[in-house]
């Protein structure tokens, strides 16, 4: 019996997802990767963040819905925060990475980036025109 759970997300951009995971201290391996779970069981994902203790965090592309899904063994979740908070932080970091990429493409530069005590992130971007 599989112990893997799949959690839907709104994450669609691979580069922003990889950058967000790295921001959170994860190092995702790309390409079809086995995600380890209960008693050595595995499931294949497109991105896998190996974890100590053998319960990995994976992201699998759902082509029907055009977005990534988190796949992991929730019974063996070993992050210091619950999965819901992990996803909330990941989504925030993903949004930040998406904004940084699009502002850069449009010729803007980040002149300030501040993280408030409440966890919100404030960006100030500028563009010089001649």
C-alpha positions as CSV (number, residue, x, y, z in Angstrom):
1,X,0.0,0.0,0.0
2,X,1.4,3.3,-1.1
3,X,1.8,6.1,1.5
4,X,2.4,8.9,-1.0
5,X,0.1,11.9,-1.1
6,X,-0.3,14.3,-3.9
7,X,-1.1,18.0,-3.2
8,X,-2.2,20.3,-6.0
9,X,-0.5,23.6,-6.4
10,X,-0.7,26.6,-8.7
11,X,3.0,26.4,-9.6
12,X,3.4,26.3,-13.4
13,X,6.9,27.7,-14.2
14,X,9.7,25.2,-13.7
15,X,12.5,27.8,-13.4
16,X,10.7,29.8,-10.8
17,X,9.9,26.6,-8.9
18,X,13.5,25.5,-8.9
19,X,14.7,28.9,-7.8
20,X,12.1,29.1,-5.0
21,X,13.1,25.6,-3.7
22,X,16.7,26.8,-3.7
23,X,15.7,29.9,-1.8
24,X,14.3,27.6,0.9
25,X,17.5,25.5,1.2
26,X,16.3,22.6,-1.0
27,X,18.4,21.4,-3.9
28,X,16.1,19.8,-6.5
29,X,17.4,17.2,-8.9
30,X,15.8,17.5,-12.3
31,X,14.6,14.9,-14.8
32,X,12.6,11.8,-13.9
33,X,13.7,11.1,-10.3
34,X,12.5,8.6,-7.7
35,X,10.9,10.1,-4.7
36,X,11.5,7.9,-1.6
37,X,8.8,7.1,0.9
38,X,7.6,4.5,3.4
39,X,9.8,1.3,3.5
40,X,11.7,2.3,0.4
41,X,8.7,2.7,-1.9
42,X,9.3,5.2,-4.7
43,X,7.2,7.2,-7.1
44,X,8.6,9.1,-10.1
45,X,8.6,12.9,-10.2
46,X,10.0,15.6,-12.4
47,X,11.9,17.3,-9.6
48,X,13.1,15.7,-6.4
49,X,14.5,17.2,-3.2
50,X,16.2,14.5,-1.3
51,X,15.7,14.6,2.5
52,X,17.5,13.0,5.4
53,X,15.5,10.1,6.7
54,X,14.4,8.8,3.3
55,X,11.2,10.7,2.7
56,X,11.8,13.0,-0.2
57,X,9.8,16.0,-1.6
58,X,8.9,15.7,-5.2
59,X,7.1,17.8,-7.8
60,X,5.3,16.1,-10.7
61,X,4.0,17.9,-13.8
62,X,0.3,17.4,-14.2
63,X,-0.1,17.9,-18.0
64,X,-3.9,17.8,-17.8
65,X,-4.0,20.8,-15.4
66,X,-0.8,22.4,-16.6
67,X,0.8,22.7,-13.1
68,X,3.1,20.9,-10.7
69,X,1.8,18.8,-7.8
70,X,3.8,18.1,-4.7
71,X,4.2,14.4,-4.1
72,X,5.6,13.1,-0.8
73,X,4.9,10.6,2.0
74,X,3.2,12.9,4.5
75,X,3.5,10.3,7.3
76,X,7.2,10.8,7.1
77,X,7.3,14.6,6.6
78,X,10.4,15.8,8.4
79,X,10.5,19.5,7.6
80,X,10.6,21.8,10.6
81,X,7.2,23.3,9.5
82,X,4.0,21.6,8.5
83,X,3.4,20.9,4.8
84,X,0.8,23.6,4.5
85,X,3.2,26.2,5.7
86,X,6.0,24.8,3.5
87,X,3.7,25.2,0.5
88,X,2.8,28.8,1.6
89,X,6.4,29.8,1.9
90,X,7.2,28.0,-1.4
91,X,4.4,29.8,-3.2
92,X,5.6,33.2,-1.8
93,X,9.2,32.4,-3.0
94,X,7.8,31.3,-6.3
95,X,5.9,34.5,-6.8
96,X,9.0,36.5,-5.9
97,X,11.1,34.6,-8.4
98,X,8.4,35.1,-11.1
99,X,8.3,38.8,-10.4
100,X,12.1,39.1,-10.4
101,X,12.3,37.3,-13.8
102,X,9.6,39.4,-15.4
103,X,11.0,42.7,-14.1
104,X,14.4,41.8,-15.4
105,X,13.0,41.0,-18.8
106,X,11.3,44.4,-18.9
107,X,14.6,46.2,-18.1
108,X,14.0,46.9,-14.4
109,X,16.5,46.3,-11.6
110,X,15.8,45.6,-8.0
111,X,17.1,48.5,-6.0
112,X,15.7,47.3,-2.6
113,X,14.4,44.1,-1.2
114,X,13.1,43.9,2.4
115,X,11.5,41.1,4.3
116,X,9.2,42.3,7.1
117,X,8.7,40.6,10.5
118,X,5.3,39.3,9.3
119,X,7.1,37.5,6.4
120,X,6.0,39.8,3.6
121,X,8.6,40.8,1.0
122,X,8.8,44.4,-0.3
123,X,10.6,45.1,-3.6
124,X,11.6,48.4,-5.0
125,X,12.5,48.2,-8.7
126,X,13.9,50.9,-11.0
127,X,14.5,51.4,-14.7
128,X,16.7,54.1,-16.1
129,X,15.6,55.5,-19.4
130,X,17.8,57.6,-21.6
